[in-house]
């Protein structure tokens, strides 16, 4: 027994022997990760203890053989003894290092996540500040735009009003003339000419603002531009649905109908048919 123990302790002191045994254990148990860490830990650990009879007894119990038989078996193969001795330790260290690496990775992930959280919080604050500024800028822009639109509309209204006032001046001048004794000498043509002049002034103001008359008389009836108040059968028109009379003028504002024309529509009848009737 003493000679065996001496041989075993001498065997384990040779680092290359232990490394070969560990490689066999790794291969048998398909261990590929953390082998260097496991080997280093076992090499450091195995230096601190001496193999005694208790190790041999444990070997015999595990094999379920007598001590004498265990001594003989170990004497034949020291390698098998050390494989049995180190097997559980290797498996334990493999599991321990795997968990250690796993938790180290988790710690790194937590650190990275904390950094990302700080970064995202900073970005969120920037976005909130930007959103607040944009909202404020939009509110100011809206108010400014509303004021500008209101001012533009006001100026446009003033412009139209001034144009109408100019026409009213002409109208008042005409009225003043009609109130004088000289008015008795005015001919009908002169009065009509004066009123037509005022009418043309009004139409000129409207045209400048984008308002034009809708042409109706002798045109084909179009429900988009005309409202028919009356219809009348006529022989002297070339086409059916020809407008023969305009009761009230219609107007366009740019491309939009401001007010349709109120008209009378002619329905074409055959002269021969009338004679037969």
C-alpha positions as CSV (number, residue, x, y, z in Angstrom):
1,X,0.0,0.0,0.0
2,X,2.8,2.4,1.0
3,X,4.6,1.8,-2.3
4,X,1.4,2.4,-4.2
5,X,0.6,5.6,-2.4
6,X,4.2,6.8,-3.1
7,X,3.8,6.0,-6.8
8,X,0.5,7.8,-7.0
9,X,1.8,11.0,-5.4
10,X,4.8,10.9,-7.6
11,X,2.5,10.4,-10.6
12,X,0.3,13.4,-9.8
13,X,3.3,15.7,-9.4
14,X,4.0,15.4,-13.1
15,X,1.8,18.0,-14.6
16,X,1.7,16.4,-18.1
17,X,0.2,13.2,-16.5
18,X,-2.7,15.2,-15.1
19,X,-3.2,17.2,-18.3
20,X,-3.5,14.0,-20.3
21,X,-6.1,12.6,-17.8
22,X,-8.1,15.8,-18.0
23,X,-8.1,15.7,-21.8
24,X,-9.5,12.2,-21.7
25,X,-12.2,13.4,-19.3
26,X,-13.1,16.4,-21.5
27,X,-13.3,14.2,-24.5
28,X,-15.4,11.5,-22.8
29,X,-17.9,14.1,-21.4
30,X,-17.8,16.4,-24.5
31,X,-16.6,19.4,-22.6
32,X,-15.3,22.1,-24.9
33,X,-15.7,25.3,-22.9
34,X,-13.6,26.7,-20.1
35,X,-11.1,23.8,-20.3
36,X,-8.1,26.1,-19.6
37,X,-9.8,27.4,-16.4
38,X,-10.7,23.9,-15.2
39,X,-7.2,22.5,-15.9
40,X,-5.6,25.4,-14.1
41,X,-7.9,25.1,-11.1
42,X,-7.3,21.3,-10.8
43,X,-3.5,21.6,-11.2
44,X,-3.4,24.2,-8.4
45,X,-5.7,22.1,-6.2
46,X,-4.0,18.8,-6.7
47,X,-0.7,20.2,-5.4
48,X,-2.2,21.0,-2.0
49,X,-3.2,17.4,-1.0
50,X,-1.4,14.1,-0.7
51,X,-3.0,10.9,-1.8
52,X,-3.5,8.5,1.2
53,X,-5.3,5.3,2.1
54,X,-8.7,7.1,2.2
55,X,-8.5,7.8,-1.5
56,X,-7.9,4.1,-2.2
57,X,-10.8,3.1,0.1
58,X,-13.1,5.6,-1.7
59,X,-12.0,4.1,-5.1
60,X,-12.8,0.6,-3.8
61,X,-16.2,1.6,-2.6
62,X,-17.0,3.3,-5.9
63,X,-15.9,0.2,-7.8
64,X,-17.6,-2.0,-5.2
65,X,-14.5,-4.2,-4.8
66,X,-12.2,-5.2,-2.0
67,X,-9.3,-2.9,-1.0
68,X,-6.8,-5.5,-2.0
69,X,-8.3,-5.8,-5.4
70,X,-8.4,-2.0,-5.6
71,X,-4.7,-1.8,-4.9
72,X,-4.0,-4.4,-7.6
73,X,-6.2,-2.5,-10.1
74,X,-4.7,0.9,-9.3
75,X,-1.2,-0.6,-9.6
76,X,-2.0,-1.8,-13.1
77,X,-3.5,1.6,-14.2
78,X,-2.8,4.7,-12.3
79,X,-4.6,6.6,-15.1
80,X,-8.0,5.0,-14.3
81,X,-7.5,5.9,-10.6
82,X,-7.0,9.6,-11.4
83,X,-9.8,9.6,-13.9
84,X,-12.1,8.3,-11.1
85,X,-10.6,10.8,-8.7
86,X,-11.0,13.8,-10.9
87,X,-14.1,13.1,-12.8
88,X,-16.6,14.6,-10.4
89,X,-14.3,17.6,-9.8
90,X,-14.1,18.3,-13.5
91,X,-17.9,18.1,-13.9
92,X,-18.4,20.4,-10.9
93,X,-15.9,23.0,-12.1
94,X,-17.3,22.8,-15.7
95,X,-20.7,23.7,-14.3
96,X,-19.4,26.3,-12.0
97,X,-17.4,28.1,-14.7
98,X,-20.3,27.9,-17.1
99,X,-22.5,29.6,-14.5
100,X,-19.8,32.1,-13.7
101,X,-19.4,33.1,-17.4
102,X,-23.2,33.3,-17.7
103,X,-23.5,35.6,-14.7
104,X,-20.6,37.7,-15.9
105,X,-22.4,38.1,-19.3
106,X,-25.5,39.0,-17.5
107,X,-23.7,41.7,-15.5
108,X,-22.2,43.1,-18.7
109,X,-25.6,43.0,-20.3
110,X,-27.1,44.9,-17.3
111,X,-24.3,47.5,-17.5
112,X,-24.9,47.9,-21.2
113,X,-28.7,48.1,-20.7
114,X,-28.2,50.8,-18.0
115,X,-26.0,52.8,-20.4
116,X,-28.6,52.4,-23.1
117,X,-31.3,53.4,-20.6
118,X,-29.4,56.6,-19.7
119,X,-28.9,57.3,-23.5
120,X,-32.6,56.7,-24.3
121,X,-33.7,58.9,-21.4
122,X,-31.5,61.7,-22.6
123,X,-32.9,61.3,-26.2
124,X,-36.4,61.2,-24.8
125,X,-35.8,64.5,-22.9
126,X,-34.4,66.0,-26.1
127,X,-37.5,64.9,-28.1
128,X,-39.8,66.2,-25.4
129,X,-38.0,69.5,-25.4
130,X,-38.0,69.6,-29.2
131,X,-41.7,68.7,-29.2
132,X,-42.4,71.5,-26.7
133,X,-40.5,74.0,-28.8
134,X,-42.1,72.9,-32.0
135,X,-45.6,73.1,-30.4
136,X,-44.8,76.6,-29.2
137,X,-43.4,77.6,-32.6
138,X,-46.4,76.2,-34.3
139,X,-48.7,78.1,-31.9
140,X,-46.9,81.3,-32.6
141,X,-46.9,80.6,-36.4
142,X,-50.6,79.9,-36.3
143,X,-51.3,83.2,-34.4
144,X,-49.0,85.1,-36.7
145,X,-50.6,83.6,-39.8
146,X,-54.1,84.3,-38.6
147,X,-53.1,87.9,-38.0
148,X,-51.5,88.1,-41.4
149,X,-54.5,86.5,-43.1
150,X,-56.9,88.8,-41.2
151,X,-54.7,91.8,-42.1
152,X,-54.7,90.7,-45.8
153,X,-58.4,90.3,-45.8
154,X,-58.8,93.6,-44.1
155,X,-56.6,95.3,-46.7
156,X,-58.4,93.6,-49.5
157,X,-61.7,94.7,-48.1
158,X,-60.4,98.3,-47.8
159,X,-59.2,98.2,-51.4
160,X,-62.6,97.1,-52.6
161,X,-64.3,99.6,-50.4
162,X,-62.1,102.4,-51.8
163,X,-63.0,101.3,-55.3
164,X,-66.7,101.4,-54.5
165,X,-66.3,104.8,-52.8
166,X,-64.8,106.1,-56.0
167,X,-67.9,104.8,-57.9
168,X,-70.2,106.3,-55.2
169,X,-68.4,109.7,-55.8
170,X,-69.3,109.4,-59.5
171,X,-72.9,108.4,-58.5
172,X,-73.2,111.4,-56.1
173,X,-71.9,113.7,-58.8
174,X,-74.5,112.4,-61.2
175,X,-77.2,112.9,-58.5
176,X,-76.0,116.4,-57.9
177,X,-76.3,117.2,-61.6
178,X,-79.8,115.7,-61.7
179,X,-80.8,118.0,-58.8
180,X,-79.8,121.2,-60.7
181,X,-81.9,123.2,-63.1
182,X,-79.7,122.0,-65.9
183,X,-81.0,118.4,-65.4
184,X,-84.1,119.3,-67.3
185,X,-82.0,119.8,-70.4
186,X,-80.4,116.3,-70.2
187,X,-81.5,113.9,-72.9
188,X,-82.4,110.3,-72.2
189,X,-79.2,109.2,-74.0
190,X,-77.1,111.4,-71.7
191,X,-78.7,109.9,-68.6
192,X,-78.2,106.4,-69.9
193,X,-74.6,107.1,-70.7
194,X,-74.0,108.4,-67.2
195,X,-75.6,105.3,-65.6
196,X,-73.7,103.0,-68.0
197,X,-70.4,104.7,-67.0
198,X,-71.2,103.9,-63.3
199,X,-72.1,100.4,-64.3
200,X,-68.8,99.9,-66.2
201,X,-66.9,101.2,-63.2
202,X,-68.6,98.6,-61.0
203,X,-67.8,95.8,-63.5
204,X,-64.2,97.0,-63.6
205,X,-63.9,96.7,-59.8
206,X,-65.4,93.3,-59.9
207,X,-63.1,92.1,-62.7
208,X,-60.0,93.2,-60.7
209,X,-61.3,91.0,-57.8
210,X,-61.8,88.0,-60.1
211,X,-65.5,88.4,-60.6
212,X,-66.8,88.3,-64.2
213,X,-70.3,88.0,-65.8
214,X,-71.6,84.7,-67.0
215,X,-72.6,85.0,-70.6
216,X,-76.2,83.7,-71.0
217,X,-78.2,85.3,-73.7
218,X,-78.4,83.1,-76.9
219,X,-76.2,80.5,-75.2
220,X,-77.0,76.8,-74.6
221,X,-78.6,76.3,-71.2
222,X,-76.1,74.8,-68.7
223,X,-77.4,73.8,-65.3
224,X,-73.8,74.5,-63.9
225,X,-74.1,78.2,-64.7
226,X,-77.9,78.9,-65.2
227,X,-81.1,78.6,-63.3
228,X,-84.2,78.2,-65.6
229,X,-87.2,80.2,-64.2
230,X,-89.4,79.8,-67.3
231,X,-89.4,77.9,-70.6
232,X,-91.1,79.0,-73.8
233,X,-91.7,77.2,-77.2
234,X,-90.1,79.1,-80.0
235,X,-89.8,78.7,-83.7
236,X,-87.0,81.3,-84.3
237,X,-84.2,79.5,-82.4
238,X,-81.8,77.1,-84.1
239,X,-81.2,74.8,-81.2
240,X,-83.2,73.4,-78.4
241,X,-82.6,74.8,-74.8
242,X,-81.3,78.1,-76.1
243,X,-81.5,81.0,-73.5
244,X,-83.8,83.6,-74.9
245,X,-84.0,86.0,-71.9
246,X,-81.9,86.8,-68.9
247,X,-83.8,88.0,-65.7
248,X,-80.8,88.4,-63.5
249,X,-77.1,88.3,-64.4
250,X,-74.9,85.5,-63.0
251,X,-71.3,85.9,-61.9
252,X,-68.1,83.8,-61.7
253,X,-65.5,84.3,-59.0
254,X,-62.4,83.0,-60.7
255,X,-63.3,79.3,-61.5
256,X,-66.2,79.2,-59.1
257,X,-69.9,80.1,-59.8
258,X,-70.6,83.0,-57.4
259,X,-74.2,83.3,-58.6
260,X,-76.0,81.5,-61.4
261,X,-77.9,83.5,-64.1
262,X,-81.7,83.4,-63.8
263,X,-83.0,82.8,-67.3
264,X,-85.8,81.8,-69.7
265,X,-85.1,78.8,-71.9
266,X,-86.4,78.4,-75.4
267,X,-87.8,75.1,-76.6
268,X,-87.5,74.6,-80.3
269,X,-90.7,73.7,-82.2
270,X,-91.2,72.8,-85.8
271,X,-93.1,75.5,-87.9
272,X,-94.8,72.8,-89.9
273,X,-96.1,71.1,-86.8
274,X,-97.5,74.4,-85.6
275,X,-99.3,74.9,-88.9
276,X,-100.8,71.5,-88.7
277,X,-102.0,72.2,-85.1
